[in-house]
């Protein structure tokens, strides 16, 4: 992962000192709430329903063991001994005290971490594939470029007060796992016909109140121009984006209003002034940044491992975990491991301080001291030898980190919802927990097969419900919490947005509603179909009919 140099460290240390003084002035009354608000947002601090919330940056989802130990210590010392890993690959503390935030930031700085630009109307955390650098289908490792974009966008004075928040994702694999199409800018790195690195650029994606998948603005951008082209896009947005209505302020609204052809024309005009300026990336600069990423000291291992194969053959529980939680690796004799933060009946994405220490120790012992955070809110050990997988499983299982449900229905993406967020219309976590308990039979989950269920507590869509195979949205209905259900969403190369099946449901109905959706799938599927395939083949109608027929039957018996 990226290692700071003295300039990186100086910038973070100076920001800590600056924010400490800003907090002091606010607490003594020298700064008003209105004056302090943009300052705290620029340092990742929200005021939530019950307490402040601090969002800590995890650039492109990469952490070291030392950093995760520090996060665990901070959560124990300043919070309630747990952290929440978000869909932006960051970590959130839900209960810190405002006056202690400068101390937390100072501790983060000792391990090359910060909370800069994790909130506010600026360019947020750059995200990428959790298997970047190790995926067998990777064409270009995007991490060095993600770091270049991070450095360019951090503290960028022109983009500190954009019309709204701005999100960029990069991917270098054949199969998109970074959901590039739902970002303000999505960048797909590939090798062109001349075997040179090029970028397919998407623009204008986003979920929220008006979900839109991005449009391709440039099929073939030479990688050297990644920053200047992004700068041209953001400049056009900064100039013309709506500032009179926050619901219509995202770049997706501007792209839709202008049309992709006109937007491209304006970007190209702006880019003509930027294309060969000093922000053009050179081979030397990319190599300099890449040197800050340690090369993993892989052993030369055989493709197979006899002890691993014996454990799989003789231990059904271990074999089930391997099937769902262990992933292919480009290096012979190694695998990536997803540690599930979705045990049944627990808040998805939460990890206790104890669990964070355990994962940090596992990474140190078995994965070169590094780990990843996925946008699905799980933790990944990227470089585990085949012969060590059984030991990893045993330790993970002992601490509630080995639920073999990755990619299955209970591997739920879920925002904090009304339990914490002041923007939420309804609670998300209790719905996730109820659905997890409804489908607590792992054999049944495996029979259902791969299925993505995403939950958001409001239209901001932090739970990515629009791209879930099943999406659940909390809505306010006459002061009560209700839930709108949609199906047919998907992330990946063939991304799609879901369609609402009909009127909303009460909280207690939700496990049954999901069950009835699954019933239709199981009854109607062909042998090779996943849930999303059946939805795409049949459409919404049969699912809707079954769900609401059952609802009417239940109502008639009341």
Secondary structure, DSSP 8 states (H G I E B T S, - for coil): -B---HHHHHHHHHHHHHHHHHHHHHHTTSS-HHHHHHHHHTTTEEE-SSSEEEEE--GGGEEEHHHHHHHHHHHHHHSSSEEEE-TTS-EEESS--GGGHHHHHHHHHTTT---TTSSSSSB---B--TTTTT-TTBSS--HHHHHHHHHHHTT-GGGSS-SS-B-EEEE-BSS--S-GGGSSEEEEEEE-TTS-EEEEEEES-B-TTS-B--EEEEEEEEGGGHHHHHHHHHHHHHHHS-SS-GGG-SHHHHHHHH-HHHHHHHHHHHHTTTTTSTTS--HHHHHHHHTTB---------S--HHHHHHHHH-HHHHHHHHHHEE--SSTTEEEEEE-S--TTS-TTEEEHHHHHHHHHHHHHHSTTEEEE-TTS-EEEEEEEGGGHHHHHHHHHHTT---S-TTSTTS-EE--GGGT-TT-SS-SHHHHHHHHHHT--HHHHHHH-S--EEEESSTT-TT-GGGSSEEEEEEEETTEEEEEEEE--B-STT-B--EE-SS-EEGGGHHHHHHHHHHHHHHH--TT--HHHHHHHH-SHHHHHHHHHHHHHHHHT-
